[in-house]
Structure formats: C-alpha cells, structure tokens
Amino acid sequence: MNYNYLISYISICLAAMVGYSLSEDTKLEIMWTPDVTQDKETICEATKTADGDMKVDIYGFMEYDDLLKLTVWNSKYNLQSGNKKFSFAPEVNWRRTILERLAQIFLKSCPSEYVDPGFINVAIELFMIYQNSYNETVDHSKLWKPFTSVLDKCVASASQFQLVGTAFDATGIQVTTKNGEKEDIMILPPAEKADNEDHDIDLIVDTIWWLFTFSFGNCYWKSDAPSLWASRYKRLFYGDFLMELRDRWLNAGAETKFGVIFGDFDVNRNHRNMRVCVTAAYTINGLADRQLVRSVPVGPPGTGVELMLNKKSPIPI
C-alpha cells in the first residue's frame, strides 16, 4: 500500500467536504494510482462516517476495506493527539472510562521516550471502534465500581519508572538498593506461545492487553484483598473487553499492516517497550512469577487445536 497515496486521497475527500486539506499539514504531495478506484470510494465514504456508525468486522481476518477505514479515521481525526473521543452509544461509551484509567496508570509510569502517549491514544480509540462493532453490548459500568476505586488509587500513586536502554529501546530499570545505591536491573519480558511467527497479532487488541496486564501488576497491592481483587478484575476485564476478540487477537491476517493503521509510529518498538514496562511493573511489585500471559488460544485456525491455551516460553522476547 502506498501510504502517501492513502493520506493524500483522504486530503482530497476532506477538501471536497469541508475545504480542508490534510496535505497542508502533512506536507505530502497529492498523488494516486488511477487504477484503484475502489480504494478511493472506500476512503471517501469513510471520511463521511458518523461516530456511531464506525464499525468493522471483528469476527475474522481483517478485511482490506476495514484496514482502509481504520487508517482514514485515525488520520482524519489525528487520534494521536488525544483530542478526539468518538461518541458511541452509552452501552459502549462506558468502556472508555476504564481504558482511560489504564492509560493514565501506564503513562504516569512508563517514560514517554520509550512508549509514545500518542501510540496509546490511537490504540484506545481504534479499540473503541472494535467495541462498537460487537454484535451485542451490555452496560456493566455498575459492576466495575469496586475495581475502579482501586484503579483510582493506583493512578494517584503512580510514579515514573527509571527505565534504562539504548537508542530508545528499553532494556531494564534502575532501582535504589537498601544501601541507597543505584542499580540497573535487566528486564527480559517473557515470550509466549502467542508470539510464534505463525500468528498474525492484532496490535490494537494486543496493546490494550498490555495496558491491562500492566495495571494488574502495578495495582495489585492497592486493594485490601489483592488476590481476590486480582482474580475478579482479570475475569471481568476479559469478559467485557476481550472475549469477543479471541479469534481476531492472533489472526488479524498476514497482509494487515498495523504500521499503516497506526501511522507515524515505530509500532514494533513501542510494542516491545510496552512489554518491558509491564515486566518491570511485576518485578518492582514482587510479582515476577505471576505475570499474566495473554488469555487466548494459540492453535492455528483450522488445525483442530484452537483450544490450546497460550503459555510462557522458556526464552524471553
């Protein structure tokens, strides 16, 4: 896919609608290939989509048209800025309040030079489009009240990790010993069966998972009954946010380019640095042996082993 072409055509569609040219901001040339008429139609239609109508097929591989739509919606609204919050029905919109708490906890802790806040902003809004795409949604906001109170404590007490690394790749964390000395600890995020190259991970879903598991490790001791809170928290989050996405999570499709969808980010670097921050959170809180793995089946579709659950691998990523 020619990304310059895509952004440029979004600009043309927007200019036709409201006299605004995205190319003026992005300094991209207006160019496209004449034989991709269908792409142009999909892109222009996407620029006209009302918030409530933003939906994609989440029950299989990502279709090419859905990739275009997500890219258009991200680009049109500059989601990385954090200024645009899509307006969905109340039974969908309540979920954002949970996701925003997770983002606050993570971003107060993980330095922005390693994980760009804009990357998280994009992931949350695109994930909200996924949530809006469910066949059926239920407002469980009342069930979340005992858990959001703990998350609020965690937001209030969160402090920035002293990550260490090279060339913007996080490799460890600096801690203060009992003697008051500074010590660098190498952080090696555990690999999982889900990381196998046979899987085509949906980075939108996966990014939200790492936000959640970070909060699980970093907020564990904020509850008066940590073990009970943690087990219920995991079950509730999985049921409300991830259950419907089990089949998509590791099967987005080999041709799905999340770098195009997310835009101006090194998605692989941000993604890996997120995992370093997650493992650091568990390590700091004395929970390294309890770090969660993705709750997702790892058997390739059609092989008859779809129910094989994910687990850690002996070698770190």
N, C-alpha and C positions, 0 to 999 in steps of 0.2 A: 504494500500500500504506500502510495506517495503521500506522506503526512502533510507536506507543504500544499499539495493539491487539496487535500481534505479541508485544512484550515482556511485556505483561500476561498473555497466554494462556500463554506459557512459564511464567510465575509460577504460574498455576493448575495446570498439569500437574505442575510440580515439587512444589507444595504437596500435591497428591494422592499423590505418590510418597513424599516424604520429609519432609513437613511444613515445607518451606522456602518462603518467599515472596520472589521476586525483587523484587516491588514494594516491599517494605520497604526495600530498598537503593536502588532507583531512584526512589522517591517518585512512581511512576506510578499513575494511577487504574486500577482494574480495569474494562475496558470492551471490548466487541467488538460486531461486527455479526452478528446472528443467522443471516444467510443465507450464511455462509462456513464451513459445517460441514466441508467437505473440508479447508480450511486447518487447522482445529482438529485433525483426525485426523492430518494430516501433522506438525504441530508436536508433538503429544503423542507420536507414535511416535518422532520424532527425539530427544526428551528421554530415551528409553529405550535408545538405540542404544549398544552397546558400542564401544569404541575401534576394534577390529579390523574392525568392520562399517561404519565410517564411509566410505561411498563415494558418488560422484556420477558422472553421465555426463559424461566429458570429451571425447567424440568428436563433439560437435556444439554447437549453441547451448545455453546454459544453460537448463535447464527450470525452470519456476516452482517446482516442488517442491524442486529442488536449491537454489534461492536460499533457500527457507524453511529447509531443513536446515542450510545453512552459517550462516545467521543464528542459528538456535537453538543450534547447537554453539558458536558464538562467544560468545553471550550466557550460556549455561548455565555455561560454564567460565571466563568472564571472561578470554579469551585475551590481552587487552592487558596483563594483569598479568605475564605471562611465567611464571606458576607452574604452568600445565598443559602437559604434554608428552604428546601422545597416544601410546599404546603400540601399535605396529604390529608385524607380523612382522619378523624380523631382516633379510630381504632388502629391506625398505622402510625400516626404522628407521635404518640406517647413513647414509642420506642427510641426516638431521637434523644429524649431526656436521659435515658440510660446510657446510650452511646456517647453522649457528650460528657457525662461524668467519667466514663472510662478514658476518653481522650484527655480530659483535664488531669487525671491521675498520671497518665503516661507522659504527657508533655511537660508536666512540672518536674518529672523525674529524669527523663531521658533527654540529654542535651540536643538542641536543635541542629548543631553542626553534624550530628550523626543521623538523626531522623528528622526530616523536614516537616514542620507542622502543616504545611500545605499538602503534603502527601497524605497525611491523616485526614485533613478536611475533605479531600477528594474521595478517599475511601469511604468515609461515613456517608456522604451524600449519595454516592453510587450504590452503596449498600442499602440505603433507604429506598432507592428505586427498586432494588430486589425485594425489599419488604413489601412495597406497594404492589408487587407483581404476584403475590401469593393468591391462590385460588380462594382462600378464605382467611380472614384475620380476626383476632379477638383482642379486646382491650383488657390486658392483665395488669394495668398500672397499679391497681389496689394490692395485688399480690406482691408487688415489688417494694412496698413501703418499708418492711423490715430490713430489706437489703440496701435500699438507697440511703438509709440513715448511716449504715456502716461505710458505704462508699463516700458519703459526705465527710465523715471523719477522716477518711483516707485522703480526700482532696485537700482538706485543711492542713494535714500534717505532712504532705508530700514535700520532699526536697530533692534537689537535683543530684543525680549520681555523678561522681567524678570519674567518668569514663576515660580510658586511655586508648590510643590507637595510632595508626599511621595512615596518612593520605585519606582521611575521612572514613576509614574502615575501623570500627571499634573492635578491640581485641581483649579488653579487660577493664578492670575497675580499680581505682585507688581507694584504699581504706586506711583508717587510722588504727594502729595497734593499741593494745593496752598500755604500752610504754609511751604512747603519744607520737610514735613514728609513722611516717607514711609508707605504705607498702602497696605495690601493684600486684593484683591477682589476675591471672589469665582466666578469661571466661570462654569456655568451649560449649556452645549450645549443642545439646544432644540431637543427633539426626534421628529421623523416624522412618518407618517403612513408607510413610506417605511422601517422603522426599525422593523416592525412587524415580528415576528418569522416565519410567513408564507412565507416570501420572502427569496430567496437564493441570496444574494447580490454578484455581481461580484466585487471583491475587486480591480481588475485592473481598471475598469471603475470608481468605486467609489473614489479611491484615486485621480484620475485625476479631478474628480468633486470637491473634497475638495481643491485641488491646485487652481482650477479656482475660486471658491467662496471666498477663502482667498484673492486672488488678487482683486476681486470685492470689498470687504470690505476695504482692506488696501490701494488700489489705487484710491478709489472713488474721493477723493479731489484733486488728481493730475491733473485732467482735468479742463480746463477753463469753461466747461459746464457739470458738473458732472452728472446731471440727464439724459441728452441726451446721453452722452458718455456711461453711465452705461447700459441704456436700449438697445442701439445698440450693445454694447460689449457682453451682455448676449445673444442676439439673434444670433449674428454672431458665437460666440463660440459654442452655442448649435447646430446650423445648420451644422457647419463644423466638429465638433468633436463628438457629442453625438447623433444626430438624428438617425443615422443608428444603434445605440446600445440600443435604447429604450427597445426593447424586451429582450435583454440579461441582461440589467443592474440589474434587480431584479430577474432574472430567470436563474441563472447560473447552477442550479441543486443542489439538496441536497447532492449528492455524490462528488461534486467538492471541493477538499481540497486546498485552496489557501495557506495554510501554507506550503504545499509540493511544490507548484509552486514557491513561493517567496523564499523558502529556509531558511537561517539562521536568521530568524527574529521572534519576537513575533508580528505577524501581527495584532492581536486584540489590543494590547497595542499601537502600532504605529498608528493604525487607530483611536482609541479613542483620543489619544493625538493630532492628527491632528485636530480633531473636537474641542478640547479645544482651540487650536491656532486660528482656524477660528472664533469661537465665541469671543475670546479675541480681534481679529482684528476689528470686528464690534463694540465691546464695546468701545475700545480705540478711534475709529473714530466717536463715537456718532451715530452709525447706528444699534444699537442692535435690534431695532424694524423692521429693513429692511433686516435682514439676510435671504438670499435666501434658499429655500428648493429645493431638487432635482426635476428637471423638468422631471418627469417620472410617468406613470400611475401605480397605486398601486393595481388594481384589479387582483386577481389570474388568470392565463391563463385558458380559458375555462369556466369562470363563468359568462361571459356576462357583466362584469363591468370593462373591461380592460381600459376604457376611464376615469375612476375615477382618478382625479389628486391627486398627493401627497400633503400633508399639514402638518403643525406642530401639534404635540400632546401637551396636557397641561402639561405632565410630562417630565422632562429632561432625557437624557440618563444616 
